Amino acid sequence: MEIDQSPIRKVLKELNPSVAHRAADKPNIDEIYTPSHHADALDPNRALVIGGRGVGKSFWASVLANEESRAVAAESYPALALNKIDVELGFHEGASGTGGVAPSPATLKNALKEGSDPTSIWRSVLLKALEPEAGPQKLKERIAWLESDPEAFEDSLLHADAERARTGRMLLLVFDALDVLATDWETIRKLTRGLTRLALEMSARRAIRFKLFMRRDQFEDMRRSTFADFSKLRTASVELEWLPADLYGVLFTRLWRDISSRPVFARLGEEVGILMSDGDLPRSLKDDEAQQEKLFSTFAGEFMGANRKRGRTYTWVPKHLADAHGETSLRSFLIALREAAERAGDRSGSAIDYNGINAGVLKASETRREELKEDNPWVEDALEALTGLTVPCAENEIINRWQDANTLNNIHSRTILERPATPIQLDSTASAVPEKALVKALIDLGVIERRGQDRVNVPDIFRVAAKMKRKGGVAPRRKR
C-alpha cells in the first residue's frame, strides 16, 4: 500500500528559513541544531569565528547570549561547560548603548573622534561588563578613567578575574556584526584591530574571554593589515560551516519532531531498513550520508530527472546551493525545500520531486541575492552588469563588462546609512585596474571562484538569479 506523504509535504511547506538572528534576539529553542563540529564555534577558548552570510554567526551568538538557549547547547556540548559561563554582548547589530554593555556605533564614532585609543574603548566595555554598577557609567567617562589610571584598571581586572576563577564562573563577551561598527571601513578597521588586540590579551586570563563572530571578507582584510600577533588568533580561529550531512540532519530532525509527519517519516524509514523508535532521531540520520540519502530518496525521488543522468537528488541539492567556497547556507537549503513542497501537487505520489527542487534552487538563488544586497549593497551593481554573461569565462570579460557599465562609479556614488557602501577590498587596494579589487571582493564573498589562472566561474546559487548562462559540463564544486 502506498504511503500518503502529504504530512511530510505539509511540514516542508512550513519550514522556517529565518535562521538569521540579531544576536540580541532570543533564538527559537526548537530550531537549535547542534552539529558536533560546531562545538568549536561555541568554545569560549576559541576567540575568532569566521563565516559567510547565512551560516549562523548571529544565531550562535544569540544562543550564547540567552541563558535558556545556552542551557540547551550545554547539553549537546558538555565538554564546553557552557552552564558555567556568564555572557554579555559586547557589540551586536542594533546596539543602542542602553540596556546592556554594548555601545552604539554613534558612541564608538564619537569616542574615536575625541582621540580615544580603540583598545581603550573596548576595555571600557569590558569594565562595564565586569562592574556594571561601579565606576563611571558613560563610555567617555570610563575611557578617561582607565586611560588616566591604567594601574587601577589592571588591579580591577586582576581582582575580577581571580574572583571569577575562584567561583568557577567565566565571563564571556560576545561580539557580532562587526561590519556595522561604523559606516566606513577605515573606522571599522581601527575598532576591529583594537578589539582583536584585547581579545588576545583576554586569552591569557583565567576566567575572562572574548568571542568575535566575523565575516570572511573582514577576516581576510585583517590578515593583510593588522598587528603581528593577530596570527595567534588566526591560528586558533574557527570556520563556521554546514556540511551536507548537517543540512539533512536539520531537515530530518524537524520532520521527526513534528507530530503529524513523524509516523509517515518512520514508515518511510522502515521501507529502506532504517528503524526509528521513540526519543531522539537516530544518530545515523544526523551524520551518515548513505543512510540520509536512502531516506531522502523515499520522499524526494532518487534522481533529478527520469534517470541518473542529471544526478542524485541528495547530492544535487547542496551542490547547486553552494557558493564558491563550496559552502551551502542552512537558510538556502530550507528555502529550496520549502519552495519544492509548494510546487508539488497534492496528487503527487512523493512529498517533493525534481521539478520542484529545480524551482526551489531558483527561489533560493533569488533570496540569496537579496541577502547579499542587504549586507553588501554594491553587489547589485556588480552583478547587474554581468546579466547574460556565459561562465566560466576569462576574468577580463567581467572586467570589461564593469568598465563598459561604469560599475565602479555606480558603486562609489551609493550612500548607505548603516554600513559601508563599498567593498573593503576597494577601500584597501590601490591598483592600476581597480576592477581587479572588485573581483577579489566577490571571491572573498564566495560569489566568484577562480578556475585556472585567468578564468573565473559563478556558482549556480548566484548565477541563476543574476540571469547568467553556464557552459555545459561545468559541475558545481563541493568543499573538500
N, C-alpha and C positions, 0 to 999 in steps of 0.2 A: 504494500500500500504506500502511495506517495505521501511524503511528509509535507504538511502545509507550512511553508516557510514565511508566511505573511507576518508572524510575530517578530521574526528577525528583521524583515524589511522595515517594519514599523520602528524598531529601535534604531536602525541605521538612519532613518529619516529624521530622528530626533537627536542624533549625535550633536553634541555641543562643541563646536570647534574653537570656542572662545577661550583657549588656554592661555592667552596673553593676559597678564595682570599688571597692574601697578603694584609695586612692592608693598605699598601701604594698605592694599585691599586684602580682606580676608579671603583666602582661597576656598573653593568648594572641596570639602573633605572627601566627598565621593569621587572626585576626579584626580585624587593623588595616586599616582602610579610610581612605583619605586624600582626602576631597573637597578640591578646590582652595581653596574659601573657608574651610576650617578652618585654613588656614595662619596666619591672624591669631591664632587661639586658642593656637597654639604659639609664636608670635613672642615671644622674650624681651623685646622692647621694648614689648609691649602688656601692661601690668601687670594689667588687670582683665578677667576673662572672666565673662560673665553667662549664666545658663541655668536652665531649669526641670529638674524631675526627669526622668531618662531620656535627656537629650540628650548625655551623655558627659563631663560635667565631671571626674568622678573617673577615668574611663577615660583621658582625655588627660593628666590629672595623673600617672597611673601610667605612661603611655608616656614622659613626660618624665623620670620618676624612675628608670626602668630603663634601663641602658646599652644592652642588646641591642635593646629596642623603640625607643629613641631613635635608634639607627642606622638602623632601618627607616624611621622618619619622616624622617630626614635625607635619604634617597634621594628621597623624594617631594617634599620641600620644601627643595631645595638652597640657596635664597636665604637661609634662616634660619641656616645654619651650625650646626645642632644637634649636629654631631660635634665642635664646638669649645667646648662648654659642659660644666661640671660642675654637677650638680643635687643639691640636698639638699631634703628635705621639712621645711618649717618648722612645719607642722601638718597633721594628717590624722586621719580617723576611726580610732579605736583607738590613738592615740598614747599611749604609756605613760611617756615620759620616759627610756626606756632604749633602747640600740641605735641611736641616731640623735640629731639635734639637736632634734627636735620635743618640746616639753613636754607633759605630760598636762593635761587640764582641771583636775584637782585641784591640780596645781602652779601653774597660772595663777591659780586662785581664791585660793590661799594668798598668792601674790605681791601680788595686789590688796588682800587683807585686811590685809597688812602695810604698805600705803600706797605701794607701788611705782607709779611712773608707767607707764601702759600702753605708751607708746613705748619706755621703758627696758626693759620686759620683752622686747619683740621685738628691741631692739638686742642684748640678751644672747644671744638665739637666733642672731642674725647673727654675733656674736662667736664663738660655739662652732663655727659652720659655717666661719668663716674660719681659726680656730686651734683645732682640735679637741683638741689635746693640751696647749696652752699655757694658762696662767692658771687661775683658779678653775673647777672642774668643775660645781658645783651652780648652778642658776639663781639662787638667792637671793644667793650669793656673787658671781656675775658682775654682777648688778644693782647690788649695793653698791659694787663696784669701779668700774664705769663711771659711776655717779652721783657717787661721791666724787672721781673724777678724769676728768672729761669730756674734757679736753685729751689725756690719754694714750689714751683710746679713739679719739678722732678721728685721732691720729697713727697708731695701729694700723690704722685703717680706710683712711687715705690710703696707707699702705705696702702693704697687701694689694691695694688697688685698682690701684695703679701696677704692682705685680709681676704681677698677672694681665693687665693691659693689655700689658705687655712680652712675656709668654709667649703671648698670644693665647688664653687660656683664661678665658672668662667664668664667673662663679659665678651660678647661678640658684637662688633659694629659692622653692619652690612651696608654696602654702598652699591646702588643700582642706577641705571640710566645716566651714566657718566657723560653721554653725548649731549645732555641738556643742562650741564653745569653752567653753560653760558651760550651766547648766540654767535660766538666766533671761535675759531679753532685755536688761536693763539692763547686766549684766556683759558679755554678748556685744557690746553696743554700744560699751562702753568699750574693750574689747580690739580690736574691729574698727577703731575710729577711730584708735587708736594704730598699728595695723598699716598702715592706708592712708596715714597720715602718713609712715611710714618708707618705704613703697613709693614714694611721691612723691619723697622725698629720694634714694632709690637711683637714680631715673631720671636724675639728674644725674651719677652716677658713670660711669666709663669702662667698667668690667668687672664690675659687681655689679648684679644686677637681682632684683626680686621679681615673682612671678606669683600672683595671687589668683583662685581659682575660687569664684564667689559665686552664691548663689541669687537669683532675681529679687526676691523679697519683701524680702530683706535689702538689696539694691541700692536698691530704692525707698525703704526706710527711711533709708538713708544719704543719699539725695538730699534728704530732708526735714530731716534733723537731723544735720549734720556740719560740719566745718570748711570755711572759704571756698574753699581751694584744691582741695577734692575735685573741683571742676568740671574740673580739668585731667586727672585720672584718668578721670572720666566721659566726657569728650570723646573720649578715646583707647580707651574700653572696647570689648570685642568681644561681640557677641551670638552665642552658640553655638546653631546650629540645623541641622536636617536638612531639606533641600529634597526634594520628591518624587523628583527625579532621583537624589539621593544614596541614598535608600532603595532604589530599584530597582537602583542600581549595586551596593550591598552584596549584594542578593539574587542578581543575575546573576554577580557575582564568586564567590560561594560555589558556585553551580551549575557555573561554569566550572572551578573548581579541583578539584572532586570527580571522580575518575577514572571513576566509574560513570555520572554524569549528563552529563559533557562531550560524549560522542558524540551523545547524543539532543538535547542543547541546541544543538549545532552544526547538526544536521539540521533542527531546527525553525527555526533562523535562516535556513538556506538556502531554506526554503519561502517566507519573506517577503522574500527578497532581501538578507539580511544575512550576509555571508561572514565566517567566522572561521578563523584559521589558528593554528598552534602559537604559544605565547607568551602574552602578557597579553591580557586581554579587550579588544576594540576600544574605542577612546575613545568612539565614538558610543553605546555601550551603558552608558556611565557618565554622560553628560551631555546626550544628545539625547532629549528626551521622546517625540518622534514615533517614533523607532526603538525605544525601550524599549516603547512601547505596542504596536507591531506584534508584538514578540516575546512580551510578557507575554500577549497575547490568544491565542497559539497553545497555551498550556497552562493558561490560567485562563478562557478564553471571552472574548468581546468585550463582552458586556453583563451587567448584574446582573439578568437575567431573560430572557424569551423574545425581547425586542426592546430597542430603545434607550430605552424609556420610563423605566426606572429608572436609567439612566446607564451609563457605560462602566466596566468593572472597574478599569482602570488609574487613572482619576482618583477613582473612588468609594472605593477602599481608603484612601488617605491622607486624603481629606476627612473620612471618618467616624471616623478615628482622631485627628483634630486636636483640640487643646484650644482655649480661647477666644482664644489668641494666634495661632491658625492654624498651630500647630506640631505635628508628629507625631513622637513619640519612636521611635527605631530599635527599642527593645525592644517597644513596642506593635505595630509593623509585623511584626516577626518572629513574635511570639506569634500574631497573627491568621492569618498564612500557615501556620504550623505546625499550628494548630487546623483550618484549612481542609483541609489534607492529611490530617489524622487522620479527618476526616468523609467524605472521598472514598472510595468503594468501589473495590476493585481492578478491578472490571469497568467502571468509568467510563472513557470514552474520553480525557478530559483529566486532567491531574495534579490539578487542583482545579476547583471550579465555584462558581457564585454562592451556592448554599445553604451550602456550606462556608465561604465568605467571610463570609456573614452570621453564622454561628456563631463564626467567628474574631473578629469585631468584639465580640461579646458576651463572649468569653473575655478579650480584651484589655481590655475595659472593667472586668471584674471584677478583673483583675490590677492595673490602674492605680489602682483604688480602694484595693486593699490596699497598694500602694506609697505612696499619699497618707497612709494611716493610719500607716505606719511613720515618715514624716518629720513629719507633722502630725496627731497623734492626735485633735485637736479636730475634724477634718474629718468624722469618723464621726458625731459629734453633729449637726453642721450639716446633713449630707445625710440622716440618718435622719428628721429632722423634715419633709423635703420629699418623702417617698415618696408617689406618686400625684399629685403636682402636675403640671399641664399647663403646658409652656413653649412659646414665650415668654410672660411674664406681667408684671404690674406688680411693681415692686420691693417694694411694701408687702405683696403676697401672701406673699412669702418672709419678710419681717419678722414678719408676723402669725403665720405657722406657728412661727417660732422663739420668739416670745413665749408662744404657747399651750403649747409643749412645754418651757418653761423652759430653752431651749438654752444660754443664756449661763451660767446656774447650773451646768448639767451640765459645761460646758467648764471653768469655774473650779474645779470640785471634783475635776478629774482630777489625778493625781500621776504624773509621769514621771521616772524616774531619770536618763536620759541626755540629755534635751533639754527645752526649754521646753514646757509643756503647753498654752499658749495662743498664738494668732497674734500676731505682732509688732505688727499694727495695733491690736489691743485694748489692748496694753501702752502704746501711744504716743498714744492718742486719748481725749480727754475729751469725750464727746458726749451730748446730751440723749437721743439714740436710739443707744445703743451697738451695736445690731444693724447699723447702717449701717457700722460699722468691720468687722464680720464680712463684710458684702457686699464691702467693699473688699479684705479678705483673700482671699476666693475669686476676686475679679477678678485680683488680683496672681498668684495660683496658676494662673490660666487655667481655673478651674472654672466661672466665670460670666463672661458678656460683656454689655456694655450694647448694647441695640438701641433707640436713641432715649433721650430724656431720663429717662424714668421706667420704662422697660421693660428686662427682662433676659432672657437665654437661657442654657441649659446645653447645651454641645456633647454629641454622642452618646457620646463616649468616657467621659463621666461620667454622663450621663443614663440610659443603658441599665442599668448596674449599680445605680443608685440607684432604679430602678423608677419613674422619672418619665415622664410622657407628653409627646408632642410634637404640636403643632398641625400639620396638613397644610400642605405647601408651604413649610416653613421649611428652606432649604438650609443645610448647613454652610458656614462661611466658610473661604476659602482665604487664606493670608497673602499680602499684596500685596508 
